[in-house]
Amino acid sequence: MLLPVRFIKALLSSTVWWLGVAVSLVLALLVARMVDSKTEAVFDYQVNNAQLAIQTRMRAYIDVLRGTSALFYTGNSISREQFHAYVTHLQLDRSFPGITNLNAAFHITAPEKSAFEAAVRAEAGMSGAGHPDFRITPAGDRAEYHVLTYLEPLETNQASLGLDIASVDTVARTLAVARDTGQLMSSGRLIHVSGPNRHVGMAMRIPLYRRGMPTRTIQERRAAYYGSVGAGFDISKLMLGAVDKKVLPHLGYRIYDIGVSGDRPGSGTRDAGHLLFDSEAGEAKPAPSGPVFVKRVAMTVGPRVWEAEFIASKAAMMDELDKSLPHIVLVVGLGTAGLLFSIIYSLTSARRRAVELAKEMTKDLRASEASLAEAQHMAHLGSWLLDITTQTMTWSAETFHLFGMERHSALPNYSDYLHRVHEEDRQRVQSGLAKSLRSGEEFSTEHRIVRCDGTTRWVQTICRPSNNNGVIVLRGTIMDITERKQTVEALKRSRKLLRELTAHQDRVKEDERRRIAREIHDELGQTLLALRIDVSMLETRTGNTHPRLNEKVRGALQYIDATVRTIRTIINNLRPAVLDLGLTAAIEWQVNEFRRRSGISCELVLGQEEFAVDDARATTLFRILQESLTNVIRHAKASHVLIELNKEGEHLVMKIADNGVGIPPGARKSSNSFGLVGVEERVHALNGKFVIASAPGAGTTLTIHIPLATEKLPEDVAGGKLVRGSGAE
């Protein structure tokens, strides 16, 4: 016992001890402050990463909305089935659970309302049942409507189908701003949804403009505007998992909507009515005791400003080592290697934990990028960005896939892109990109690319210039349309073969008519002529000797004459003999026959310049004239017809005009319009042009342009002798 007492007295009287105590106390205080600073830095770091995770998630969700709007620029008309297939492949419930629905609202004016409702009711729909009870709600007459027409998933949003979202004044004003600016806009208010799925929601919309129409000014955007696409968000589901509670169990946060971007700073509120999300809601956790860290950060989400308030207990953020470190320093004393090692180890451990935390926080970002890449792959739609200054490009994974290239770390440059464009299309694509950059307008074109394996694919490229942090860049998309191109080419080949078959059939028909007319003339005509001569002789011989027989013979002679006239009519109907005298003579004969049969006034105007046409062209023009005059008799109810035949350059132009009732709209597409279809096919077979102008009550004018044997005709159409317009040579 005496030794410890002496040791304690000596220790207490030692200057070194007290100096060591003083130094130890100073070091303990310094370490305590260092731990506090480190803990606060970790808190700031975690807050920044949490903010980044929230903003990244919101950008990913907004990109889904932008992708949906891009769908409507891939074609002139997107059907309900295409929209349903696109949203289904996005797998919203798994990849984007915070999106309650994706929809398309079309702008309808009051005169279009009834026709629009009827069109939607007439749709078959995906299930076949259609929407027979579809109507625009709420009821009432308004100057214009913004009707939710496409809505997915429809099962949980059926009640909103047909809703006029512009019936609410705040929404109407927001839609007008979006239409005039072309920007993403919010509904302007928070949506408190009640019921079993109670949540705070928000809606955002992007305007849709018609393809090919300019959108540089407000007036142009209003003229091109035809609707908008929108998305409904469940804020709770959207935020759920944005900050992994397993990684940051001590970090709590609340998100408030404080107003629209551009509002006066500080004008927003943080009361319960503006609370969007509380990470601690529904959890029975005691209020943090002792000092706490609090940090508020503002985030721009589309057109609105959110404020996130992060709270963490200082004690909860400190591990046991951090709490004990000042005591360890005080107990161990000055200069101990263990103390220094402990401090270094503590700081090193904290840094390692921060790196692991950063990896966990970027997991959601990578998942969102993977979902977007998968959606692009399913749609065969890649995206790219061109930096004009450095000539470097950024490609999405699907863009590399479309070019058949492996994704690598080095950024592709502009020359790589042009090298993959087919050499016959390269100059056109390069000029279009340059023009878009100069004018600021959107550039869209279809062209070919050559993949790395040498295969050629058709793609559609759409781009427009934009400002990227003060640097002008070109943003664009590239879509594989090879299958669509092949389908179009197959359709063109099919139409060409059909026209050639039609021309061949017309040729065979004309040849058969000519043969039948010739045989009737040569065989039956000669026989009847011989019979008439014999009967005529018999009539002469019996005139005085057999009066009753002579009367019978005269009756037979009249029957023979009537038969000869009938045969001549049949021959003229099959192929008028006057057609062999020239096109002009045949037309004059047909005009006279038309006047005689119909009693309708018909005026024929022939050009002064002579022309020569082959038999195929002469026959085609004559048959077109016959068909047109027949239609006048049957349908036109006209009192006057004007026929003009002129030579214009290397073309022969025939114009047939009447003052009848005209052709009603849509009648040309009816099942009874094969006559006009036949006329059009005959003209196309001769490489000509067919134009029809008509309006109800204003008569009808047919104009036919036929090249005068300067273009090569199909083998089945060409042939026959050359006939001059003024008569046979």
Number of C-alpha atoms within 10 A of each C-alpha: 5 7 8 9 10 11 11 12 11 12 13 12 11 12 11 11 15 13 12 16 16 15 16 23 19 16 17 21 16 13 19 19 13 16 21 16 12 17 20 19 12 18 22 16 15 20 25 13 18 23 19 18 22 24 17 19 22 19 16 20 21 21 13 22 23 16 15 21 21 14 16 21 16 14 11 10 12 12 12 17 11 13 19 18 12 18 19 13 12 17 13 18 13 8 15 19 18 22 23 22 21 26 26 26 26 20 19 19 14 11 10 12 20 13 11 17 18 15 12 18 17 14 14 12 13 10 6 8 11 14 17 13 9 16 20 20 16 11 10 7 9 11 9 16 25 23 26 23 19 20 25 23 17 15 8 11 14 11 9 17 21 22 19 24 20 20 18 10 10 14 18 18 14 19 26 16 15 20 25 18 17 20 14 22 24 23 22 19 16 16 15 13 13 9 6 6 8 11 18 20 21 21 21 21 28 24 26 24 23 18 17 12 13 15 21 12 11 13 12 14 22 16 15 18 21 17 22 25 24 26 23 19 23 23 18 18 18 20 20 16 15 21 25 17 13 9 13 15 12 15 22 19 19 18 23 22 24 21 21 20 15 9 12 9 9 8 9 17 14 15 10 8 12 18 18 24 21 17 18 12 10 7 7 7 8 6 7 14 10 9 10 14 16 17 13 13 13 15 17 13 17 17 16 19 19 21 21 23 18 22 19 22 19 19 18 15 19 16 12 10 13 22 14 11 19 24 17 16 25 21 14 13 21 20 12 11 11 13 19 13 11 16 20 12 12 17 16 12 12 16 14 12 13 15 12 11 17 16 11 16 22 16 14 20 20 12 14 19 14 14 18 20 19 16 21 19 17 13 15 17 24 23 21 18 19 20 17 15 9 9 12 18 20 17 21 17 22 25 24 18 17 21 20 15 14 10 15 9 6 8 11 17 16 17 12 11 15 16 12 17 24 18 13 11 14 18 13 13 21 13 11 17 23 14 14 18 20 10 11 14 16 22 20 20 14 16 19 21 24 18 18 13 9 10 10 16 19 20 24 17 20 19 22 18 22 15 10 11 7 7 11 15 20 23 20 20 20 21 22 22 18 16 12 12 15 12 12 12 12 12 12 12 12 12 12 14 12 13 17 20 15 18 23 18 14 19 19 14 13 17 13 14 18 17 14 16 22 17 14 17 18 11 12 14 17 13 13 17 15 12 14 19 13 13 17 15 12 16 22 14 12 15 15 10 10 11 12 11 14 18 14 12 20 17 13 16 20 13 13 17 15 12 14 18 12 12 18 18 13 16 20 15 12 18 22 20 16 18 22 17 17 24 27 22 17 22 22 14 14 19 21 14 12 18 14 11 10 14 12 16 15 18 15 14 12 16 12 9 10 12 18 20 21 19 21 22 27 24 22 21 23 19 16 23 21 16 15 19 21 15 14 24 16 10 12 19 16 19 15 15 22 15 19 15 19 18 20 14 9 14 17 21 21 20 18 21 24 24 18 21 18 21 19 11 10 7 10 14 11 8 7 10 11 12 15 19 12 15 19 18 20 25 20 18 24 23 15 19 17 16 11 15 13 18 14 12 13 14 19 22 20 19 15 21 23 26 20 20 17 9 12 11 14 15 10 17 24 19 14 13 12 17 23 19 22 17 17 17 9
